[in-house]
Amino acid sequence: MGGVTPFPPSPLPSVPPPLPPALPRLIATDLDGTLLRDDRTVSDRTVAALAAAEKAGIDVFFVTGRPSRWMDVVAEHTAGHGIVICANGAGVYDLRHDRLLSCDPLDAPDAARIAHALRAAVPGTSFAVERSYSFHREAGYATPWGGVPDSLIAPIDALLTHDADQPLLKLLARHENADPDEFLATALELLGGQAEVTRSSSAALLEISRAGVTKATTLARCCAERGITAAEVVAFGDMPNDLAMLAWAGTSYAVANAHPAVLAATARHTATNQDDGVARVIEALLERG
């Protein structure tokens, strides 16, 4: 999930922190607003930088809020492993074989309690559910990207029983009039440790996952399986759903168009997504190599 962020680019620091002392073993990057340009494409410069990193023996993992069905734009750039971390860490997919490798689903009863509590606190909230291979929504839940084939439109309790054989990766909560940051703050205060609540869109759209499931937790597990430590990872992001990953990685960069909270939490900044910020850092790493 995600959208073009409205935040004005932040000036790059006059003396940026030094590059890490050695080439990383893994690059973890968000997609929307970070690696992808505003038109959701991968620039030629970025394609070349990703290929050069892979050639140098650096794994590149895409770590995104998107579902697997929205990964076609980068599917050809996953090198030999073909693995992506989707739904803010709730799913790990093998894009080569269209296969869910692992997941940390949200329990449907928990999702129902969360939805009813949030709607009571913020009237006008509407919901959608993101499962491993399907998406369903309430009638009031707007989908700016258009419809999803075979999706069910029904009240939240019916959505949570539909396609129940598929893991429930995310509960999505949308409000047409709320301030996005205030909506997130209200949900965080209301839900406490019941779930992970974050956002990656410029709209008032919350992404709710099982408690303890973030981009960071799943990335850490994938790295541990490969014998890679946090110190050997360089990460890139732009929105609140990236904060945990950026805090975990040994070296992290916020793109200049990032959310103010992300810019404040991240010492290293690079150019905007429109100006190939991720590619610029990769090029500098390989040149120093």
SULRA-V147827 format. One record per residue. N is the residue number from 0. PHI is phi as a letter, one per 30 degrees, with the letter a starting at -180 (none if undefined). Layout:
BEGIN
[[N;PHI] [N;PHI]]
END
This chain:
BEGIN
[[0;none] [1;k] [2;a] [3;d] [4;d] [5;c] [6;d] [7;d] [8;e] [9;d] [10;d] [11;d] [12;d] [13;d] [14;b] [15;d] [16;e] [17;d] [18;d] [19;e] [20;d] [21;b] [22;e] [23;d] [24;c] [25;b] [26;c] [27;c] [28;b] [29;d] [30;c] [31;d] [32;i] [33;b] [34;d] [35;d] [36;d] [37;d] [38;d] [39;i] [40;c] [41;c] [42;d] [43;d] [44;d] [45;d] [46;e] [47;d] [48;d] [49;d] [50;d] [51;d] [52;d] [53;d] [54;d] [55;d] [56;j] [57;c] [58;d] [59;c] [60;c] [61;d] [62;b] [63;b] [64;d] [65;d] [66;d] [67;d] [68;d] [69;c] [70;c] [71;e] [72;d] [73;b] [74;e] [75;d] [76;c] [77;c] [78;h] [79;d] [80;d] [81;i] [82;c] [83;b] [84;c] [85;c] [86;h] [87;h] [88;j] [89;d] [90;b] [91;c] [92;c] [93;c] [94;d] [95;d] [96;c] [97;h] [98;b] [99;d] [100;d] [101;a] [102;a] [103;b] [104;d] [105;d] [106;d] [107;e] [108;d] [109;d] [110;d] [111;d] [112;d] [113;d] [114;d] [115;d] [116;d] [117;d] [118;d] [119;d] [120;d] [121;b] [122;e] [123;j] [124;d] [125;b] [126;b] [127;b] [128;b] [129;c] [130;c] [131;d] [132;b] [133;b] [134;b] [135;b] [136;b] [137;d] [138;d] [139;d] [140;d] [141;d] [142;b] [143;e] [144;d] [145;j] [146;d] [147;c] [148;e] [149;i] [150;d] [151;c] [152;c] [153;a] [154;d] [155;e] [156;d] [157;d] [158;d] [159;d] [160;c] [161;d] [162;h] [163;d] [164;d] [165;c] [166;d] [167;c] [168;d] [169;b] [170;c] [171;c] [172;b] [173;b] [174;b] [175;d] [176;b] [177;d] [178;d] [179;e] [180;d] [181;d] [182;d] [183;d] [184;d] [185;d] [186;d] [187;d] [188;d] [189;d] [190;c] [191;h] [192;c] [193;d] [194;a] [195;d] [196;b] [197;a] [198;a] [199;b] [200;c] [201;d] [202;d] [203;d] [204;b] [205;c] [206;c] [207;c] [208;b] [209;e] [210;e] [211;i] [212;c] [213;b] [214;e] [215;d] [216;d] [217;d] [218;d] [219;d] [220;d] [221;d] [222;d] [223;d] [224;d] [225;c] [226;i] [227;c] [228;c] [229;e] [230;d] [231;c] [232;c] [233;c] [234;b] [235;b] [236;a] [237;b] [238;b] [239;e] [240;d] [241;c] [242;e] [243;d] [244;d] [245;d] [246;d] [247;d] [248;d] [249;d] [250;b] [251;b] [252;b] [253;c] [254;d] [255;d] [256;c] [257;d] [258;e] [259;e] [260;d] [261;d] [262;d] [263;d] [264;d] [265;b] [266;d] [267;c] [268;b] [269;b] [270;d] [271;d] [272;d] [273;d] [274;c] [275;h] [276;e] [277;d] [278;e] [279;d] [280;d] [281;e] [282;e] [283;d] [284;d] [285;d] [286;d] [287;d] [288;g]]
END
